[in-house]
Structures are given as C-alpha cells and as structure tokens.
Amino acid sequence: MSRIDRAAERTRKTRKKRNTRKSWEHAERSGNSSGRFRTFRFFRVFRVLSCLTLFAFLCASCRQDMQDQPKYKPLAPSRFFSDGKSARELVEGTAPYNPEGKATPPMADLSKVTTLPIALTPQALDRGQERYNIYCAPCHGRSGYGNGMVVRRGFRAPPSFHIDRLRQAPVGHFYDVETNGFGAMPSYADKVAPDDRWAITAYIRALQLSQRATINDAPPEVRDKLQSGGQKQ
C-alpha cells in the first residue's frame, strides 16, 4: 500500500469515528438511544463516578485526626466548665509521685547549700556514678565535659562541669538544677530520688576534682603507688 493509500485509510477511519460519536450524541438528545447507546452512556457515568469515589477515598486517607483532634491549648478558656478554664485543679488528696515511695520533702530553695546533707561514703559515690551514667552522661559525657552522645548527635551542648563558674558553684546549685531543670535540661525530680540527686552531686564534685587534682592531693598510700607506676601492692 502506497503512502497516499495509507493516508486515505487513516482519514476514512477518523471520519467514521467522528460520525459514530455524532450519531450517539444525536440519539441521546432525541431520546431514541438504542441499547448500544445506553451502554455507552452507562460506562461514561460509571467512569465519572469511579473517579469521584477514588478522589473522596484519597481525601479521607489524608486526614490527620491525631494532629487536628479537638483539644485545648494550655490555659485556654473553656465554655464546658463553669469556671471558664480548661486547666483543671488537682483532685483533693492528690499525692506527689516519688519513684522510691518516700515522703516528698517540702519545696525549698536549696541552690545555695554548700554542704552535702548525706554522708560522703564510697557507697554514695558509687551510687552517684551509677545514676550519673544513666541520666547525665548522655548529654554531659562520662567525664563531664558536655560532649555526650546526645550532643554529638546534634542536641544543644551543656556547659562543662570543669569551667570556673561551675567549679566554684555550691553543691546546692547542681541539686537545684537536677530538681527543677535549667535551660534545655528538664527536671529529673520524677526520675531520680532526692538522695540519688545528692549522690550525683557528690559524684560531679569528684569529677571536677579528678580533672584538676595533683599527686599531692592523693592519700600517702595511694601517692606511693602512683609514684611507683602502679607496681607497688
């Protein structure tokens, strides 16, 4: 078949399709559509409805009910309660939570305390080291330089315990920060018992001393061992 014949054949098919479509549209307008025309109209309506159903399904799947749920912002007013407040008072008799089950001491400003209220024993330092490594080291680092793993992952770095300001701070300052939080650090009062907070404070003091101590600060028996290179038993 020549190029001219192929072009003529395409033209003939195009005209046939156009005439068929016009016949369908005329039959629909005149109301004399046959079964074939009714089938065509059905499928066209079905296709439109399918598209609308799919669109509605996609819209419904994109809803963010967890984010856009009905709720009150902190201290926002409310018409539901008679006092107009969304924030509710604690139920009478509510007791503060304490992980150790001990009585919660009265709230007082302990940030200026200069002496430890617990006995400074090896057991207290061991307990403080254990609690420090669990709750403090992720940010402050094992040695207290503020380079813990969380900081290395991008979290805001806390100050080093070995700067002059914190070396000269009273022990109550560390206890107060552990209790009430400071800056980006939250309160640990609901996670660490009061005695453990003092133990952590004692261990922080030990860390500070360890980074600036000289051999003359060690007891005589330990000093001799250090001077002999650890060989003396």
CORNOR-V795676 format. One record per pair of residues at least 12 apart in sequence whose ideal C-beta (glycine too) atoms are under 10 Angstrom apart, sorted by the first residue. I is the first residue (numbers start at 1). GAP is how many residues later the second one is. Records with the same first field share a line. If there is no record, write none. Layout:
I=GAP + GAP
This chain:
20=20
21=19
23=14
24=12 + 13 + 16 + 17
25=12
27=13 + 14
28=12 + 13
71=15
72=13 + 14 + 15
73=13
74=12 + 13
75=12
96=93 + 94
97=92 + 93
98=91 + 92 + 95 + 96
99=90 + 91 + 92 + 93 + 94 + 97
100=92 + 93 + 94 + 95 + 96
101=92
102=91 + 92 + 93
104=85 + 90
105=89
107=72 + 73
108=68
109=63 + 67 + 71
110=60 + 61 + 62 + 63 + 65 + 66 + 69 + 70 + 84 + 87 + 88
111=58 + 59 + 60 + 61 + 62 + 63 + 64 + 65 + 66 + 68 + 69
112=57 + 58 + 59 + 60 + 61 + 64
113=57 + 58 + 59 + 60 + 61 + 62 + 63 + 85 + 88
114=55 + 56 + 57 + 58 + 59
115=55 + 56 + 57
116=55 + 56 + 59 + 82 + 83 + 85 + 86 + 89
117=54 + 55 + 58 + 77 + 78 + 81
118=76 + 77 + 78 + 79 + 80 + 81 + 83 + 84
119=79 + 83
120=78 + 79 + 82 + 85 + 86
121=78 + 81
123=76
124=71 + 72 + 74 + 75 + 76 + 78 + 79
125=74 + 77 + 78 + 80 + 81
126=73 + 77
127=68 + 69 + 71 + 72 + 73 + 75 + 76
128=67 + 68 + 69 + 70 + 71 + 72 + 73 + 74 + 75 + 76 + 77 + 78 + 79
129=13 + 70 + 71 + 73 + 74 + 77 + 78
130=66 + 69 + 70 + 73
131=47 + 57 + 60 + 61 + 62 + 64 + 65 + 66 + 68 + 69 + 72
132=12 + 60 + 64 + 67 + 68 + 69 + 70 + 71 + 72 + 74 + 75
133=67 + 70
134=57 + 58 + 62 + 66
135=43 + 53 + 56 + 57 + 61 + 62 + 65
136=12 + 22 + 25 + 38 + 42 + 49 + 52 + 56 + 64 + 67 + 68 + 71
137=12 + 13
138=12 + 13 + 15 + 17
139=12 + 16 + 17 + 18 + 19 + 45 + 46
140=17 + 18 + 19 + 20 + 21 + 45 + 64 + 67
141=16 + 17 + 19 + 20 + 66
142=65
143=17 + 18 + 19 + 64 + 67 + 68
144=14 + 15 + 16 + 17 + 18 + 22 + 59 + 60 + 62 + 63 + 64 + 66 + 67
145=12 + 13 + 14 + 15 + 16 + 17 + 18 + 62 + 66
146=12 + 13 + 14 + 15 + 16 + 17
147=13
155=29
156=27 + 28 + 29
157=27
158=19 + 24 + 25 + 26 + 27
159=23 + 24
160=48 + 51
161=13 + 43 + 44 + 46 + 47 + 50
162=45 + 46 + 48 + 49 + 50
163=45
166=38 + 42
167=38 + 41 + 42 + 44 + 45
168=40
169=35 + 39
170=31
171=27 + 30 + 31 + 33 + 34
172=26 + 29
173=28
174=23 + 24 + 26 + 27 + 28 + 29 + 30 + 31
175=19 + 22 + 23 + 25 + 26 + 29
176=21 + 25
177=20 + 24
178=13 + 14 + 16 + 18 + 19 + 20 + 22 + 23 + 26
179=13 + 15 + 18
188=12
215=12
